[in-house]
């Protein structure tokens, strides 16, 4: 799927760190493709998260420039707002993504005290894609879910794992259900499990992937922009198919 002829849909949650990665994906796609080749869907549970497009990004490095880049992209792209919990959400998503070659989905969140709709969103996205015969899905999940090959000897990784089993039990279940929906979809999927997406982490334009225990270690944090760039690249020119990877920065 050469990027010069590809059409892509970018689905992002309006609130939360995972959604921020989707907003950076919009920025990256806008710099690589013609606006007519990009569809954007902003998703939220409107009863608790509101109906806005979520134009803010939680980022600390070059914040003003990144916000301006996202705002400029949104103003020049076809953007659809969808209430993910509505009865008509699947149809609205299907109409918005009709005709694209690939979908990038960065939905929901893994933060405390926030709405949990990753699994619901994933099911509706998968169904919408199937209704329009779209095969390629690149979707964000999280480290700590499934076989992520992250060493639990790292104190921070151990803490995160403990949080997923305690204060973030609802997020853990939501993420596992998301992955199950995608893995059983029959689509050409890639599940991407990021390490900590730190708002203060500067983008490097590179990353390291874990696909086995032999792949070594990762830094605990990676920039939202770098994760987003990887997602867009894998949507436009797939090299990893029907699998899951963990993404982070090279150890220092």
C-alpha positions in Angstrom: 0.0 0.0 0.0 2.2 2.9 -1.2 1.6 6.1 0.8 1.2 8.0 -2.4 -2.1 6.3 -3.2 -3.3 5.3 0.2 -6.4 6.7 2.0 -6.4 6.5 5.8 -8.9 7.0 8.6 -7.7 8.3 12.0 -10.0 7.6 14.9 -9.1 9.3 18.2 -10.6 9.6 21.7 -11.2 13.2 22.6 -10.0 12.7 26.2 -7.0 10.8 27.6 -3.5 9.9 26.8 -4.3 7.2 24.2 -6.5 9.7 22.4 -3.6 12.2 22.4 -1.6 9.7 20.4 -4.4 9.7 17.8 -4.2 13.4 17.6 -0.5 13.2 16.8 -1.4 10.6 14.2 -3.6 13.2 12.6 -0.7 15.6 12.5 1.7 13.0 10.9 -0.9 12.0 8.3 -1.6 15.6 7.4 2.1 16.1 6.6 2.3 13.0 4.4 -0.9 12.8 2.5 -3.3 15.0 0.6 -6.2 16.2 2.8 -8.7 14.4 0.5 -7.0 11.1 1.4 -7.6 11.5 5.2 -10.7 10.9 7.2 -10.8 11.8 10.9 -13.3 10.6 13.5 -13.3 12.0 17.0 -14.9 9.6 19.5 -16.2 10.2 23.0 -18.8 8.9 25.5 -20.8 12.1 25.3 -22.8 11.6 28.4 -19.6 11.9 30.5 -17.0 13.3 28.2 -18.9 15.9 26.2 -19.4 16.4 22.5 -16.4 18.5 21.5 -13.6 17.6 19.2 -11.0 17.4 22.0 -8.7 20.0 20.5 -6.3 20.0 23.5 -3.2 17.7 23.7 -1.4 17.0 26.9 2.1 17.7 25.8 4.9 19.6 27.5 7.6 19.8 24.8 7.0 22.4 22.0 3.4 22.5 23.3 2.3 25.7 21.4 3.6 24.4 18.1 2.1 21.0 18.5 -1.3 22.4 19.4 -1.2 24.7 16.4 -0.2 21.8 14.1 -3.2 19.8 15.3 -5.6 22.7 15.1 -4.4 23.5 11.6 -4.8 19.9 10.5 -8.3 19.6 12.0 -9.4 22.9 10.3 -8.3 21.5 6.9 -9.6 17.9 7.2 -13.0 16.1 7.0 -13.7 15.5 10.7 -16.7 13.5 12.0 -17.7 13.6 15.7 -19.3 10.4 17.0 -20.8 9.5 20.4 -19.4 6.0 20.8 -22.2 4.9 23.1 -25.0 5.9 20.8 -27.1 3.3 18.9 -26.0 4.8 15.6 -22.3 4.9 16.3 -21.4 1.9 14.1 -23.2 3.3 11.1 -21.7 6.8 11.6 -18.2 5.4 11.8 -18.8 3.2 8.7 -20.0 6.2 6.7 -17.0 8.3 7.8 -14.4 5.7 6.9 -15.9 4.5 3.7 -13.4 4.2 0.9 -10.2 4.2 3.0 -7.5 1.6 2.8 -6.5 1.5 6.5 -7.7 2.6 9.9 -5.7 3.9 12.8 -7.6 3.8 16.1 -6.4 5.5 19.4 -9.4 5.4 21.5 -10.4 5.6 25.2 -7.8 5.8 28.0 -6.0 3.8 30.6 -6.1 6.5 33.3 -8.0 6.3 36.6 -11.5 7.7 37.1 -12.3 8.0 33.4 -15.0 6.4 31.2 -14.3 2.9 29.9 -15.4 2.3 26.4 -12.4 0.8 24.6 -14.0 -2.6 24.1 -17.3 -1.0 23.0 -15.4 1.3 20.6 -13.3 -1.6 19.2 -16.3 -3.7 18.5 -18.1 -0.9 16.7 -14.9 0.0 14.7 -14.4 -3.6 13.6 -18.0 -4.0 12.6 -17.9 -0.7 10.7 -14.7 -1.7 8.9 -16.2 -5.1 7.9 -19.3 -3.4 6.5 -17.1 -1.3 4.2 -14.6 -4.2 3.4 -11.7 -2.4 5.0 -9.0 -4.8 6.0 -6.1 -3.0 7.7 -6.5 -1.9 11.4 -3.7 -0.5 13.5 -5.0 0.0 17.0 -3.5 1.2 20.3 -3.6 -0.9 23.5 -1.1 -0.8 26.4 1.9 -2.4 27.9 0.9 -4.8 30.7 -1.8 -6.3 28.5 -1.1 -9.8 27.0 2.4 -11.0 26.3 4.1 -7.7 26.1 7.7 -9.0 26.8 8.4 -6.1 29.2 10.6 -7.1 32.1 8.8 -7.1 35.4 12.2 -6.7 37.2 12.0 -3.0 36.4 10.4 -1.3 39.5 8.3 1.0 37.4 7.0 -1.9 35.2 6.3 -3.8 38.4 4.3 -0.8 39.8 2.3 -0.5 36.6 1.5 -4.2 36.5 0.3 -3.9 40.1 -1.9 -0.9 39.3 -3.6 -2.8 36.5 -4.6 -5.5 38.9 -5.8 -3.0 41.6 -6.8 0.6 41.0 -6.9 0.2 37.2 -8.8 -3.1 37.1 -11.5 -1.6 34.9 -8.9 -0.3 32.5 -7.2 -3.7 32.4 -10.5 -5.5 31.6 -11.4 -2.9 28.9 -8.0 -3.2 27.2 -8.1 -7.0 27.3 -11.6 -7.0 25.8 -10.4 -4.5 23.1 -7.6 -6.9 22.1 -9.9 -9.9 22.1 -12.3 -8.1 19.7 -9.5 -7.2 17.4 -7.8 -10.6 17.5 -11.0 -12.4 16.7 -12.0 -9.9 14.0 -10.4 -11.6 11.0 -9.0 -8.3 9.9 -5.4 -7.6 9.0 -4.6 -6.0 12.4 -1.7 -4.7 14.4 -2.1 -4.2 18.1 0.4 -1.7 19.4 1.2 -1.6 23.2 3.0 1.5 24.1 5.2 2.0 27.2 4.5 5.1 29.3 3.5 7.9 26.9 4.9 10.8 28.8 3.7 14.4 28.0 7.2 15.6 28.8 9.1 13.1 26.6 10.6 14.8 23.5 10.0 13.2 20.1 12.9 11.4 18.5 11.5 10.1 15.3 12.5 6.5 16.2 11.5 3.7 18.5 12.3 0.1 19.5 9.8 -2.8 19.3 9.5 -5.9 21.5 8.1 -9.0 19.8 9.8 -11.6 21.9 11.7 -12.1 25.1 15.0 -12.0 23.1 14.4 -8.4 21.9 15.8 -6.8 25.1 14.6 -3.9 27.1 12.9 -0.6 26.6 12.9 2.8 28.3 9.8 3.1 30.4 8.6 6.3 28.5 8.2 7.3 24.8 6.7 10.4 23.2 3.2 10.4 22.0 4.4 11.7 18.7 6.8 8.8 18.1 4.1 6.2 18.8 1.8 8.0 16.5 4.3 8.1 13.7 4.8 4.3 14.0 1.1 3.8 13.8 0.7 5.9 10.6 3.7 4.1 9.0 2.2 0.7 9.7 -1.2 1.8 8.3 0.3 3.2 5.1 3.0 0.5 4.5 2.2 -2.6 6.6 5.1 -4.8 7.7 3.6 -6.4 10.8 0.3 -8.3 10.3 -2.1 -10.1 12.6 0.2 -9.6 15.6 0.9 -7.4 18.6 4.0 -5.4 19.5 5.3 -3.3 22.4 6.8 0.0 21.5 9.2 2.2 23.5 12.4 4.1 23.3 15.9 2.5 23.1 17.4 2.1 26.6 19.9 4.8 27.5 
